[in-house]
Amino acid sequence: MIIRSLSEAKSVEWGSGVSRRLLLAADGMGFTVADTTARPGTVSKMEYSRHLEAVYCLEGRAELIDSEGRTHVIEPGVMYALDKNDAHTIVADAEKGLRAICVFTPALEGPERHDLDESTFSHY
């Protein structure tokens, strides 16, 4: 059994916020769970070539712009899943930002971060 508090999580600055990784590859579960924030007013263009991701919004608000230019409102109680390594842009609310639980598969090693300039998911 693994029990871990947010204060014990590996904290990684990912470019537009902070990802606190509660479960990593070394834990042997095969997926990662992260408590992630996006700072107010940030715009993040992302595409993960090696990971699938599901995101469940806990607090705040954002607009998700998909690869076809459609806009989706992300607010508490809304989940989205990037089941095809989907390119997307997250525009965090200018006042509240966004806080979400993110699940990645395969599991992250820990230090990975999103390179917002090159839209790749890589180690730093």
C-alpha positions in Angstrom: 0.0 0.0 0.0 1.2 3.5 -0.8 0.1 6.5 1.2 1.5 9.8 0.3 0.5 13.4 1.2 0.8 16.4 -1.1 3.7 17.7 1.0 5.6 14.5 0.2 5.0 14.7 -3.6 7.8 15.5 -6.1 7.1 19.1 -7.1 8.0 20.0 -10.7 7.7 23.5 -12.3 6.3 22.6 -15.8 6.3 26.1 -17.4 2.9 27.5 -16.6 2.4 26.1 -13.1 3.4 23.3 -10.8 2.9 19.5 -11.0 3.0 17.7 -7.7 3.6 14.0 -8.6 2.0 11.8 -6.0 2.6 8.5 -7.8 5.6 7.8 -10.1 7.1 4.9 -12.1 9.3 3.8 -9.1 6.0 3.1 -7.2 5.3 0.2 -9.7 1.7 1.1 -10.4 2.2 1.8 -14.2 0.6 5.2 -14.1 1.2 8.6 -12.5 -1.1 10.7 -10.4 -0.4 14.4 -10.1 -2.0 17.4 -8.5 -1.4 20.1 -11.0 -1.9 23.9 -11.1 -1.9 26.3 -14.0 -1.2 29.9 -13.0 -3.9 32.5 -13.8 -3.8 33.8 -17.3 -1.3 31.4 -18.7 -1.6 29.8 -22.2 0.0 26.4 -22.6 0.3 24.6 -26.0 0.9 20.9 -25.3 1.2 17.6 -27.0 2.4 14.4 -25.4 3.9 11.9 -27.9 4.7 9.2 -25.3 2.0 9.6 -22.7 -1.8 9.4 -22.5 -3.4 11.8 -20.0 -6.7 12.2 -18.2 -7.4 15.5 -16.3 -10.1 16.1 -13.7 -10.7 19.8 -12.7 -10.9 20.4 -9.0 -10.8 24.3 -8.8 -10.6 27.3 -11.1 -11.5 27.4 -14.8 -9.8 27.1 -18.2 -10.6 26.9 -21.8 -9.2 23.9 -23.7 -8.7 24.4 -27.4 -8.5 21.2 -29.3 -6.5 20.4 -32.4 -9.5 21.3 -34.6 -9.9 24.8 -33.0 -12.9 23.9 -30.9 -13.1 25.4 -27.4 -14.2 23.5 -24.4 -14.9 24.9 -20.9 -13.0 23.1 -18.1 -14.4 23.8 -14.7 -14.8 21.9 -11.4 -16.3 18.5 -12.1 -15.2 18.3 -15.7 -12.8 15.7 -17.0 -11.0 15.5 -20.3 -8.9 12.6 -21.7 -6.1 12.9 -24.3 -6.6 9.4 -25.7 -4.9 9.9 -29.0 -1.9 12.0 -27.9 -4.0 15.0 -28.8 -2.4 18.4 -29.3 -4.2 21.0 -27.2 -4.0 24.4 -25.7 -5.0 25.3 -22.1 -5.9 28.9 -21.4 -6.2 29.3 -17.6 -8.7 31.7 -16.2 -7.1 35.2 -15.7 -8.2 35.4 -12.0 -8.5 31.8 -10.7 -6.1 29.7 -12.8 -6.7 26.0 -12.7 -6.1 23.1 -10.3 -6.6 19.5 -11.5 -5.7 15.9 -10.9 -3.8 14.5 -13.8 -3.2 10.8 -14.5 -0.5 9.8 -17.0 0.2 6.4 -18.6 2.9 5.2 -18.9 4.1 6.4 -15.5 6.4 9.4 -15.3 9.9 8.9 -13.8 9.5 12.2 -11.9 11.4 15.1 -13.4 9.7 15.3 -16.8 8.4 18.7 -17.7 6.7 20.2 -20.7 8.9 22.3 -23.0 6.4 25.0 -23.9 8.6 26.3 -26.7 8.9 23.1 -28.6 5.6 21.3 -27.6 7.4 18.2 -26.5 7.2 16.2 -23.3 10.8 15.6 -22.2 13.2 15.3 -19.3 15.0 18.5 -18.2 
